[in-house]
Amino acid sequence: MIHEPKKVLIAGGTGFLGYHAARLLLSEGVAVDAVALPREIDLGTWYPDAIGIRYGDLFAMTEDEVFALVEGRGYDAFVYALGPDDRFVPPAPAAVFFHDRLVVQAAKVLSAVRRAGVSRAVVLNSYFSHFDRIMDGVLSDHHPYVRARVEQERDLARIGVAGSFDVMFLELPFIFGTMPGRLPLWKESFLDHFAKGRVAFFPAGGTTACIAVEGVAEAVSAAIRNGAHGRGYAVGKENLTYREILQIMLAESGMKKPVVSVSPFIAALGARGIDRRHRRAGRESGLDHAKLMGDILARDFSIDFETLARELGYAELGYRGGPDVRESLRATMARYKEPR
């Protein structure tokens, strides 16, 4: 059964993923409102006037306050595009921080949305949840961020009720693309690690699913219409090697240096220094960098997109996964060269 939304509320609708989802839904004839932080009261001319803005800090609000924000507005679908991703390094302990932001706060918001009469919710999750299932929990055992994402799917699915409040999850991979007014986050979290030295060292053998942000927006639309309650959908457009991604990033940002493959063991020795620096600063990553090398960066994290297309009913929606990933990656890097 296809569910045609009339009015959608997007938590995080002024952020990278929510902005593109909102624009696509608007183009499909759906009314869209976004929840924005009070400090974003002046979004500027780049944000579409057709998107209604509801102001509030959902992390700081009580469930009753969220309910009051949503109730009586006619929303039949909700998109949760909030929460830190694995690139964010919070104050230690990371497990407490990510559990609060990705599980506790999200559960509060979805409980309020269900009370307000919304019938469908799409939560933007991580493809680590998908691969944790395949790897029998290894990733959630080693990495607090992954554990929080797995718990997010488990706990939020329990809030839903099939047929009256369906909750679906999009398990997102590497995402490239741009939006007005803001820089992409790849520079500090990824590219700056390779800025020094004449050679970029990286673990051998890894592959990852990737997608352009416009493809994520298409997946949000498809999940609202076709998603099944409690399901996690691994989303992507193309599988690339980490080596190829890094080579494009370096070339497009003007760093002309070779990428040398090393064993995960050797890479882990250097990665431990990253976590030591975080500890000295009182912070902790949601990914254990030493284990990251063997658990993730040296593994095949590719996705079968044909199966995904069948499961989410993308064919009926004309879903093609968004623009070419390599071109989106190049456009992402080009933003760093633009005058400020």
Contacts in CASP RR format, 6 or more apart in sequence:
PFRMAT RR
TARGET T0000
AUTHOR 0000-0000-0000
METHOD contacts of the structure
MODEL  1
MIHEPKKVLIAGGTGFLGYHAARLLLSEGVAVDAVALPREIDLGTWYPDA
IGIRYGDLFAMTEDEVFALVEGRGYDAFVYALGPDDRFVPPAPAAVFFHD
RLVVQAAKVLSAVRRAGVSRAVVLNSYFSHFDRIMDGVLSDHHPYVRARV
EQERDLARIGVAGSFDVMFLELPFIFGTMPGRLPLWKESFLDHFAKGRVA
FFPAGGTTACIAVEGVAEAVSAAIRNGAHGRGYAVGKENLTYREILQIML
AESGMKKPVVSVSPFIAALGARGIDRRHRRAGRESGLDHAKLMGDILARD
FSIDFETLARELGYAELGYRGGPDVRESLRATMARYKEPR
2 225 0 8 1.000
2 226 0 8 1.000
2 316 0 8 1.000
3 77 0 8 1.000
3 119 0 8 1.000
3 120 0 8 1.000
3 224 0 8 1.000
3 225 0 8 1.000
3 226 0 8 1.000
4 225 0 8 1.000
5 25 0 8 1.000
5 30 0 8 1.000
5 76 0 8 1.000
5 77 0 8 1.000
5 120 0 8 1.000
5 224 0 8 1.000
5 225 0 8 1.000
6 30 0 8 1.000
6 31 0 8 1.000
6 74 0 8 1.000
6 76 0 8 1.000
7 30 0 8 1.000
7 31 0 8 1.000
7 32 0 8 1.000
7 33 0 8 1.000
7 73 0 8 1.000
7 74 0 8 1.000
7 75 0 8 1.000
7 76 0 8 1.000
7 77 0 8 1.000
8 25 0 8 1.000
8 30 0 8 1.000
8 31 0 8 1.000
8 32 0 8 1.000
8 33 0 8 1.000
8 75 0 8 1.000
8 76 0 8 1.000
8 77 0 8 1.000
8 78 0 8 1.000
8 79 0 8 1.000
8 224 0 8 1.000
9 32 0 8 1.000
9 33 0 8 1.000
9 34 0 8 1.000
9 35 0 8 1.000
9 54 0 8 1.000
9 70 0 8 1.000
9 73 0 8 1.000
9 75 0 8 1.000
9 77 0 8 1.000
9 78 0 8 1.000
9 79 0 8 1.000
9 113 0 8 1.000
9 118 0 8 1.000
10 18 0 8 1.000
10 21 0 8 1.000
10 22 0 8 1.000
10 32 0 8 1.000
10 33 0 8 1.000
10 34 0 8 1.000
10 35 0 8 1.000
10 78 0 8 1.000
10 79 0 8 1.000
10 81 0 8 1.000
11 34 0 8 1.000
11 35 0 8 1.000
11 58 0 8 1.000
11 78 0 8 1.000
11 79 0 8 1.000
11 80 0 8 1.000
11 81 0 8 1.000
11 82 0 8 1.000
11 109 0 8 1.000
12 18 0 8 1.000
12 34 0 8 1.000
12 35 0 8 1.000
12 36 0 8 1.000
12 81 0 8 1.000
12 82 0 8 1.000
13 19 0 8 1.000
13 21 0 8 1.000
13 22 0 8 1.000
13 34 0 8 1.000
13 35 0 8 1.000
13 36 0 8 1.000
13 51 0 8 1.000
13 79 0 8 1.000
13 81 0 8 1.000
14 34 0 8 1.000
14 36 0 8 1.000
14 37 0 8 1.000
14 40 0 8 1.000
14 43 0 8 1.000
14 47 0 8 1.000
14 53 0 8 1.000
15 81 0 8 1.000
15 179 0 8 1.000
15 182 0 8 1.000
16 175 0 8 1.000
16 179 0 8 1.000
16 182 0 8 1.000
16 184 0 8 1.000
16 185 0 8 1.000
16 213 0 8 1.000
17 81 0 8 1.000
17 124 0 8 1.000
17 172 0 8 1.000
17 175 0 8 1.000
17 213 0 8 1.000
17 216 0 8 1.000
17 217 0 8 1.000
17 220 0 8 1.000
18 34 0 8 1.000
18 79 0 8 1.000
18 81 0 8 1.000
18 217 0 8 1.000
18 220 0 8 1.000
19 47 0 8 1.000
19 179 0 8 1.000
20 179 0 8 1.000
20 213 0 8 1.000
20 214 0 8 1.000
20 216 0 8 1.000
20 217 0 8 1.000
21 79 0 8 1.000
21 81 0 8 1.000
21 216 0 8 1.000
21 217 0 8 1.000
21 220 0 8 1.000
21 221 0 8 1.000
22 32 0 8 1.000
22 34 0 8 1.000
22 48 0 8 1.000
22 51 0 8 1.000
23 48 0 8 1.000
23 217 0 8 1.000
24 214 0 8 1.000
24 217 0 8 1.000
24 218 0 8 1.000
24 220 0 8 1.000
24 221 0 8 1.000
25 32 0 8 1.000
25 217 0 8 1.000
25 220 0 8 1.000
25 221 0 8 1.000
26 32 0 8 1.000
26 48 0 8 1.000
26 50 0 8 1.000
26 51 0 8 1.000
28 221 0 8 1.000
32 50 0 8 1.000
32 51 0 8 1.000
32 52 0 8 1.000
33 51 0 8 1.000
33 52 0 8 1.000
33 53 0 8 1.000
33 54 0 8 1.000
33 73 0 8 1.000
33 75 0 8 1.000
34 51 0 8 1.000
34 52 0 8 1.000
34 53 0 8 1.000
34 54 0 8 1.000
35 54 0 8 1.000
35 55 0 8 1.000
35 56 0 8 1.000
35 58 0 8 1.000
35 69 0 8 1.000
36 43 0 8 1.000
36 53 0 8 1.000
36 54 0 8 1.000
36 55 0 8 1.000
36 56 0 8 1.000
37 55 0 8 1.000
37 56 0 8 1.000
37 57 0 8 1.000
38 55 0 8 1.000
38 56 0 8 1.000
38 57 0 8 1.000
40 55 0 8 1.000
41 55 0 8 1.000
43 53 0 8 1.000
46 180 0 8 1.000
46 181 0 8 1.000
47 180 0 8 1.000
54 69 0 8 1.000
56 69 0 8 1.000
58 66 0 8 1.000
58 82 0 8 1.000
58 105 0 8 1.000
58 109 0 8 1.000
59 82 0 8 1.000
59 101 0 8 1.000
59 105 0 8 1.000
61 69 0 8 1.000
62 108 0 8 1.000
63 108 0 8 1.000
63 109 0 8 1.000
63 111 0 8 1.000
63 112 0 8 1.000
63 115 0 8 1.000
64 112 0 8 1.000
66 108 0 8 1.000
66 109 0 8 1.000
66 112 0 8 1.000
66 113 0 8 1.000
67 112 0 8 1.000
67 115 0 8 1.000
67 116 0 8 1.000
69 112 0 8 1.000
70 78 0 8 1.000
70 112 0 8 1.000
70 113 0 8 1.000
70 116 0 8 1.000
70 118 0 8 1.000
71 115 0 8 1.000
71 116 0 8 1.000
71 117 0 8 1.000
72 116 0 8 1.000
73 116 0 8 1.000
75 113 0 8 1.000
75 116 0 8 1.000
75 117 0 8 1.000
75 118 0 8 1.000
76 118 0 8 1.000
76 119 0 8 1.000
76 120 0 8 1.000
77 118 0 8 1.000
77 119 0 8 1.000
77 120 0 8 1.000
77 121 0 8 1.000
77 122 0 8 1.000
77 224 0 8 1.000
78 110 0 8 1.000
78 113 0 8 1.000
78 118 0 8 1.000
78 120 0 8 1.000
78 121 0 8 1.000
78 122 0 8 1.000
79 121 0 8 1.000
79 122 0 8 1.000
79 124 0 8 1.000
79 220 0 8 1.000
79 224 0 8 1.000
80 106 0 8 1.000
80 109 0 8 1.000
80 110 0 8 1.000
80 121 0 8 1.000
80 122 0 8 1.000
80 123 0 8 1.000
80 124 0 8 1.000
81 124 0 8 1.000
82 105 0 8 1.000
82 106 0 8 1.000
82 109 0 8 1.000
83 101 0 8 1.000
83 102 0 8 1.000
83 105 0 8 1.000
83 106 0 8 1.000
84 90 0 8 1.000
84 97 0 8 1.000
84 98 0 8 1.000
84 101 0 8 1.000
84 102 0 8 1.000
85 126 0 8 1.000
86 126 0 8 1.000
86 128 0 8 1.000
86 145 0 8 1.000
86 146 0 8 1.000
86 285 0 8 1.000
86 286 0 8 1.000
86 287 0 8 1.000
87 185 0 8 1.000
87 188 0 8 1.000
87 189 0 8 1.000
87 190 0 8 1.000
89 278 0 8 1.000
89 283 0 8 1.000
89 284 0 8 1.000
89 285 0 8 1.000
89 286 0 8 1.000
90 97 0 8 1.000
90 98 0 8 1.000
90 283 0 8 1.000
90 284 0 8 1.000
90 286 0 8 1.000
91 97 0 8 1.000
91 282 0 8 1.000
91 283 0 8 1.000
91 284 0 8 1.000
92 278 0 8 1.000
92 279 0 8 1.000
92 282 0 8 1.000
92 283 0 8 1.000
92 284 0 8 1.000
93 144 0 8 1.000
93 284 0 8 1.000
94 144 0 8 1.000
94 145 0 8 1.000
94 284 0 8 1.000
94 285 0 8 1.000
94 286 0 8 1.000
95 144 0 8 1.000
95 147 0 8 1.000
95 148 0 8 1.000
95 286 0 8 1.000
98 144 0 8 1.000
98 145 0 8 1.000
98 147 0 8 1.000
98 148 0 8 1.000
98 286 0 8 1.000
99 144 0 8 1.000
99 147 0 8 1.000
99 148 0 8 1.000
99 151 0 8 1.000
101 148 0 8 1.000
102 148 0 8 1.000
102 149 0 8 1.000
102 151 0 8 1.000
102 152 0 8 1.000
103 148 0 8 1.000
103 151 0 8 1.000
103 152 0 8 1.000
103 155 0 8 1.000
103 156 0 8 1.000
106 123 0 8 1.000
106 152 0 8 1.000
106 156 0 8 1.000
107 155 0 8 1.000
107 156 0 8 1.000
107 159 0 8 1.000
110 121 0 8 1.000
110 123 0 8 1.000
110 156 0 8 1.000
110 159 0 8 1.000
110 160 0 8 1.000
110 167 0 8 1.000
111 159 0 8 1.000
113 121 0 8 1.000
114 121 0 8 1.000
114 159 0 8 1.000
114 160 0 8 1.000
114 161 0 8 1.000
114 165 0 8 1.000
117 165 0 8 1.000
118 165 0 8 1.000
119 163 0 8 1.000
119 164 0 8 1.000
119 165 0 8 1.000
119 166 0 8 1.000
120 165 0 8 1.000
120 166 0 8 1.000
120 167 0 8 1.000
120 168 0 8 1.000
120 224 0 8 1.000
121 160 0 8 1.000
121 165 0 8 1.000
121 166 0 8 1.000
121 167 0 8 1.000
121 168 0 8 1.000
122 168 0 8 1.000
122 169 0 8 1.000
122 170 0 8 1.000
122 220 0 8 1.000
122 223 0 8 1.000
122 224 0 8 1.000
123 152 0 8 1.000
123 153 0 8 1.000
123 156 0 8 1.000
123 167 0 8 1.000
123 168 0 8 1.000
123 169 0 8 1.000
123 170 0 8 1.000
124 169 0 8 1.000
124 170 0 8 1.000
124 172 0 8 1.000
124 216 0 8 1.000
124 220 0 8 1.000
125 149 0 8 1.000
125 152 0 8 1.000
125 153 0 8 1.000
125 169 0 8 1.000
125 170 0 8 1.000
125 171 0 8 1.000
125 172 0 8 1.000
125 232 0 8 1.000
126 145 0 8 1.000
126 146 0 8 1.000
126 149 0 8 1.000
126 171 0 8 1.000
126 172 0 8 1.000
127 171 0 8 1.000
127 172 0 8 1.000
127 173 0 8 1.000
127 209 0 8 1.000
127 234 0 8 1.000
127 235 0 8 1.000
127 301 0 8 1.000
127 303 0 8 1.000
128 139 0 8 1.000
128 143 0 8 1.000
128 145 0 8 1.000
128 146 0 8 1.000
128 149 0 8 1.000
128 150 0 8 1.000
128 171 0 8 1.000
128 296 0 8 1.000
129 146 0 8 1.000
129 149 0 8 1.000
129 150 0 8 1.000
129 152 0 8 1.000
129 153 0 8 1.000
129 169 0 8 1.000
129 171 0 8 1.000
129 232 0 8 1.000
130 171 0 8 1.000
130 232 0 8 1.000
130 234 0 8 1.000
130 303 0 8 1.000
131 139 0 8 1.000
131 301 0 8 1.000
132 138 0 8 1.000
132 139 0 8 1.000
132 140 0 8 1.000
132 146 0 8 1.000
132 149 0 8 1.000
132 150 0 8 1.000
137 150 0 8 1.000
138 295 0 8 1.000
139 146 0 8 1.000
139 295 0 8 1.000
139 296 0 8 1.000
140 146 0 8 1.000
140 147 0 8 1.000
140 150 0 8 1.000
141 147 0 8 1.000
142 288 0 8 1.000
142 291 0 8 1.000
142 295 0 8 1.000
143 286 0 8 1.000
143 287 0 8 1.000
143 288 0 8 1.000
143 291 0 8 1.000
143 292 0 8 1.000
143 295 0 8 1.000
144 284 0 8 1.000
144 286 0 8 1.000
145 285 0 8 1.000
145 286 0 8 1.000
145 287 0 8 1.000
146 287 0 8 1.000
152 169 0 8 1.000
153 169 0 8 1.000
153 230 0 8 1.000
153 232 0 8 1.000
156 167 0 8 1.000
156 169 0 8 1.000
157 167 0 8 1.000
157 169 0 8 1.000
157 229 0 8 1.000
157 230 0 8 1.000
159 165 0 8 1.000
159 167 0 8 1.000
160 166 0 8 1.000
160 167 0 8 1.000
160 229 0 8 1.000
160 230 0 8 1.000
161 229 0 8 1.000
162 229 0 8 1.000
162 230 0 8 1.000
163 229 0 8 1.000
166 227 0 8 1.000
166 228 0 8 1.000
166 229 0 8 1.000
166 230 0 8 1.000
167 229 0 8 1.000
167 230 0 8 1.000
168 223 0 8 1.000
168 227 0 8 1.000
168 228 0 8 1.000
168 229 0 8 1.000
168 230 0 8 1.000
168 231 0 8 1.000
168 232 0 8 1.000
168 233 0 8 1.000
169 230 0 8 1.000
169 231 0 8 1.000
169 232 0 8 1.000
169 233 0 8 1.000
170 216 0 8 1.000
170 219 0 8 1.000
170 220 0 8 1.000
170 223 0 8 1.000
170 232 0 8 1.000
170 233 0 8 1.000
170 235 0 8 1.000
171 232 0 8 1.000
171 233 0 8 1.000
171 234 0 8 1.000
171 235 0 8 1.000
172 211 0 8 1.000
172 216 0 8 1.000
172 235 0 8 1.000
172 236 0 8 1.000
173 208 0 8 1.000
173 209 0 8 1.000
173 210 0 8 1.000
173 211 0 8 1.000
173 234 0 8 1.000
173 235 0 8 1.000
173 236 0 8 1.000
173 301 0 8 1.000
173 303 0 8 1.000
174 208 0 8 1.000
174 209 0 8 1.000
174 210 0 8 1.000
174 211 0 8 1.000
174 245 0 8 1.000
175 210 0 8 1.000
175 211 0 8 1.000
175 212 0 8 1.000
175 213 0 8 1.000
175 216 0 8 1.000
176 184 0 8 1.000
176 186 0 8 1.000
176 210 0 8 1.000
176 211 0 8 1.000
176 212 0 8 1.000
176 213 0 8 1.000
176 325 0 8 1.000
176 328 0 8 1.000
176 329 0 8 1.000
176 331 0 8 1.000
176 332 0 8 1.000
177 184 0 8 1.000
177 212 0 8 1.000
177 213 0 8 1.000
177 214 0 8 1.000
177 328 0 8 1.000
177 329 0 8 1.000
177 331 0 8 1.000
177 332 0 8 1.000
178 184 0 8 1.000
178 213 0 8 1.000
178 331 0 8 1.000
178 332 0 8 1.000
178 335 0 8 1.000
179 213 0 8 1.000
183 335 0 8 1.000
183 336 0 8 1.000
184 332 0 8 1.000
184 335 0 8 1.000
184 336 0 8 1.000
186 249 0 8 1.000
186 332 0 8 1.000
186 333 0 8 1.000
187 253 0 8 1.000
187 336 0 8 1.000
190 249 0 8 1.000
191 249 0 8 1.000
191 250 0 8 1.000
191 253 0 8 1.000
191 255 0 8 1.000
193 274 0 8 1.000
194 200 0 8 1.000
194 246 0 8 1.000
194 250 0 8 1.000
194 255 0 8 1.000
194 257 0 8 1.000
195 255 0 8 1.000
197 257 0 8 1.000
198 257 0 8 1.000
199 257 0 8 1.000
199 258 0 8 1.000
199 259 0 8 1.000
199 260 0 8 1.000
200 246 0 8 1.000
200 250 0 8 1.000
200 255 0 8 1.000
200 257 0 8 1.000
200 258 0 8 1.000
200 259 0 8 1.000
200 260 0 8 1.000
201 259 0 8 1.000
201 260 0 8 1.000
201 262 0 8 1.000
201 266 0 8 1.000
201 267 0 8 1.000
202 242 0 8 1.000
202 243 0 8 1.000
202 246 0 8 1.000
202 259 0 8 1.000
202 260 0 8 1.000
202 261 0 8 1.000
202 262 0 8 1.000
202 267 0 8 1.000
202 297 0 8 1.000
203 242 0 8 1.000
203 261 0 8 1.000
203 262 0 8 1.000
203 263 0 8 1.000
203 264 0 8 1.000
203 267 0 8 1.000
203 293 0 8 1.000
203 294 0 8 1.000
203 297 0 8 1.000
203 298 0 8 1.000
204 261 0 8 1.000
204 262 0 8 1.000
204 263 0 8 1.000
204 264 0 8 1.000
204 298 0 8 1.000
205 241 0 8 1.000
205 242 0 8 1.000
205 243 0 8 1.000
205 261 0 8 1.000
205 298 0 8 1.000
205 299 0 8 1.000
205 300 0 8 1.000
206 241 0 8 1.000
206 242 0 8 1.000
206 243 0 8 1.000
206 297 0 8 1.000
206 298 0 8 1.000
206 299 0 8 1.000
206 300 0 8 1.000
206 301 0 8 1.000
207 239 0 8 1.000
207 240 0 8 1.000
207 241 0 8 1.000
207 242 0 8 1.000
207 299 0 8 1.000
207 300 0 8 1.000
207 301 0 8 1.000
207 302 0 8 1.000
208 239 0 8 1.000
208 240 0 8 1.000
208 241 0 8 1.000
208 242 0 8 1.000
208 245 0 8 1.000
208 301 0 8 1.000
208 302 0 8 1.000
209 234 0 8 1.000
209 235 0 8 1.000
209 236 0 8 1.000
209 237 0 8 1.000
209 238 0 8 1.000
209 239 0 8 1.000
209 301 0 8 1.000
209 302 0 8 1.000
209 303 0 8 1.000
210 236 0 8 1.000
210 237 0 8 1.000
210 238 0 8 1.000
210 239 0 8 1.000
210 240 0 8 1.000
210 245 0 8 1.000
210 325 0 8 1.000
210 329 0 8 1.000
211 219 0 8 1.000
211 235 0 8 1.000
211 236 0 8 1.000
211 237 0 8 1.000
211 238 0 8 1.000
211 321 0 8 1.000
211 322 0 8 1.000
211 325 0 8 1.000
212 237 0 8 1.000
212 321 0 8 1.000
212 322 0 8 1.000
212 323 0 8 1.000
212 324 0 8 1.000
212 325 0 8 1.000
212 327 0 8 1.000
212 328 0 8 1.000
213 328 0 8 1.000
214 322 0 8 1.000
214 323 0 8 1.000
214 328 0 8 1.000
215 235 0 8 1.000
215 236 0 8 1.000
215 237 0 8 1.000
215 321 0 8 1.000
215 322 0 8 1.000
215 323 0 8 1.000
216 235 0 8 1.000
218 314 0 8 1.000
218 317 0 8 1.000
218 319 0 8 1.000
218 320 0 8 1.000
218 321 0 8 1.000
218 322 0 8 1.000
219 233 0 8 1.000
219 235 0 8 1.000
219 236 0 8 1.000
219 312 0 8 1.000
219 314 0 8 1.000
219 319 0 8 1.000
219 321 0 8 1.000
221 317 0 8 1.000
222 312 0 8 1.000
222 313 0 8 1.000
222 314 0 8 1.000
222 317 0 8 1.000
222 319 0 8 1.000
223 233 0 8 1.000
223 312 0 8 1.000
225 317 0 8 1.000
226 312 0 8 1.000
226 313 0 8 1.000
226 316 0 8 1.000
226 317 0 8 1.000
227 233 0 8 1.000
227 312 0 8 1.000
231 311 0 8 1.000
233 308 0 8 1.000
233 311 0 8 1.000
233 312 0 8 1.000
234 303 0 8 1.000
234 308 0 8 1.000
235 303 0 8 1.000
235 308 0 8 1.000
236 303 0 8 1.000
236 305 0 8 1.000
236 308 0 8 1.000
236 321 0 8 1.000
237 305 0 8 1.000
237 321 0 8 1.000
237 322 0 8 1.000
237 325 0 8 1.000
238 305 0 8 1.000
238 324 0 8 1.000
238 325 0 8 1.000
239 302 0 8 1.000
239 303 0 8 1.000
240 325 0 8 1.000
240 326 0 8 1.000
242 297 0 8 1.000
243 259 0 8 1.000
243 261 0 8 1.000
245 329 0 8 1.000
246 259 0 8 1.000
247 259 0 8 1.000
248 326 0 8 1.000
248 329 0 8 1.000
248 330 0 8 1.000
248 333 0 8 1.000
249 329 0 8 1.000
249 333 0 8 1.000
250 256 0 8 1.000
250 257 0 8 1.000
250 259 0 8 1.000
252 329 0 8 1.000
252 330 0 8 1.000
252 333 0 8 1.000
252 334 0 8 1.000
253 333 0 8 1.000
253 336 0 8 1.000
253 337 0 8 1.000
264 293 0 8 1.000
264 294 0 8 1.000
264 297 0 8 1.000
264 298 0 8 1.000
265 293 0 8 1.000
267 293 0 8 1.000
267 294 0 8 1.000
267 297 0 8 1.000
267 298 0 8 1.000
268 289 0 8 1.000
268 290 0 8 1.000
268 291 0 8 1.000
268 293 0 8 1.000
268 294 0 8 1.000
269 290 0 8 1.000
271 289 0 8 1.000
271 290 0 8 1.000
271 292 0 8 1.000
271 293 0 8 1.000
272 289 0 8 1.000
272 290 0 8 1.000
273 289 0 8 1.000
274 285 0 8 1.000
274 289 0 8 1.000
275 284 0 8 1.000
275 285 0 8 1.000
275 288 0 8 1.000
275 289 0 8 1.000
275 290 0 8 1.000
278 284 0 8 1.000
278 285 0 8 1.000
287 296 0 8 1.000
305 321 0 8 1.000
308 314 0 8 1.000
309 315 0 8 1.000
309 319 0 8 1.000
312 319 0 8 1.000
313 319 0 8 1.000
314 320 0 8 1.000
314 321 0 8 1.000
END
